[in-house]
Amino acid sequence: MKMSFRWFGESFDTVKLWQIRQIPGMVGIISTLYDTKPGDEWALPAIQELKKQVTDAGLQLLGIESVNIHDAIKVGTPDRDAYIQNYINTIRKLGSEGIKLICYNFMPVFDWTRSDLAKPRPDGSTVLAYDQTKIDLIDPEGMFKQLDGGSNGFVLPGWEPERMVHIRELFDLYKGVTEEKLFENLVYFLKAIMPVCDDNDVNMAIHIDDPCWSVFGLPRIISSKEKLLRVMEAVPNPHNGVTLCTGSLSSDPSNDIPDIIRSLKGRIHFAHMRNTKHTAPGVFEESAHYAVDGSLDMYAIMEAFVDIGFEGPMRPDHGRAIWGEISMPGYGLYDRALGSQYLLGLYDAIKRQKS
Ligand SMILES: [Mn+2]
C-alpha cells in the first residue's frame, strides 16, 4: 500500500506540496489538471509540468483523480466516439509519463451529492453531511446553488459552474437513460479503451457512486457488490478496476465493505479511506477516520486490504474542517494528515500480526 494525498494543483489547492511531504509515511500525490473540462484531450506539457512539481517536492505522482468522462459517453450520443478518442489520447500521454492510474466515475450529471458542506459537530469541527429528507425538498439547481454557496469560494470537483449552468439540458440529455443503458454505455467505453490501457499498463479505477442510490431520478450502477462484479465480469481485463471508496459504499449500510474488498481481489487499483456516522436511514455525516468516531469498522476494512495483498495507492478521503483551517470542503490539510496516521497505524499493526 502506498499512502497518498489528493492535491488539486498549485492554483487551486490551499495545501502545499511541501506540507504534504512532511506527513510521515506520505509517498504519493493523486492529482489532476483541474482546469481541463470533461471531454478535453490533455496536453502533454501540462502533464509533464504537474509531474515535475510533484517530483521536485520529493513525492511521486501515483495517479490522476479524475480524468472526467464527458456526458456524451455516459449518455451514448452519436458524438461519443470522438470523446472516447480524446480519452484514449490522454491515457496514452499519461502512460508515457509513467502515470499508471486513472480514477473516474460514471455518475450522471453530478459526481457526488451532499445536503450540507459544513455541518457542525459537538467538538466544533464541521463536516460534509447527507440528509435525504433535505435533498427531497430541493431541485438540482437548488442543490448546486446551495453547494456553491457553501464551498468557501472553491470550485467543487464535479460541480463545475460552467457545466452546472446547463443543468436542465443535462437532465434532458439523461431522459430515457436507464440503469441498463448506462451500464451498456460504460461497457462500450471500457471495451474501447482497454487496448490502450494494455499497451501503456494503465489501470482504470471506477469510483463508487455517492450516495449509493438514485438522486433526482438519475440511475446508479456502481453501488453494490453485485453491480461492481457485473462491471468487472463484463470487461474482464484486469486494467478494468475499481476505486474502493469506503465512505461512498457506506452510504448504504447493507454494503459489507470487507466482503466487497475481498470479492474484488486483483481489481482494486485505488483506495479511498473515509469513515461515516449514520444516524437514520439515508442520513449520515462524515466523521474522523478513527473507527470509534463513526459507524465503519476501519480495522476490518484495513484487514481486508492487507488480506488481498493490496499494493496500490490509498488516500485518506475527506477530512473534517478543524483548527480553523479554511479549505475546499473536505480537503484541508489537518484532518486528512491525522487520518493518514491512523490508517498507517492500522496497516502496520495488521501487517505485523500477520507476518
Ligand atoms: Mn471517494
Residues whose N, C-alpha, C, O or C-beta is under 5 A from the ligand:
A	BS01	MN	C245 H272 D317
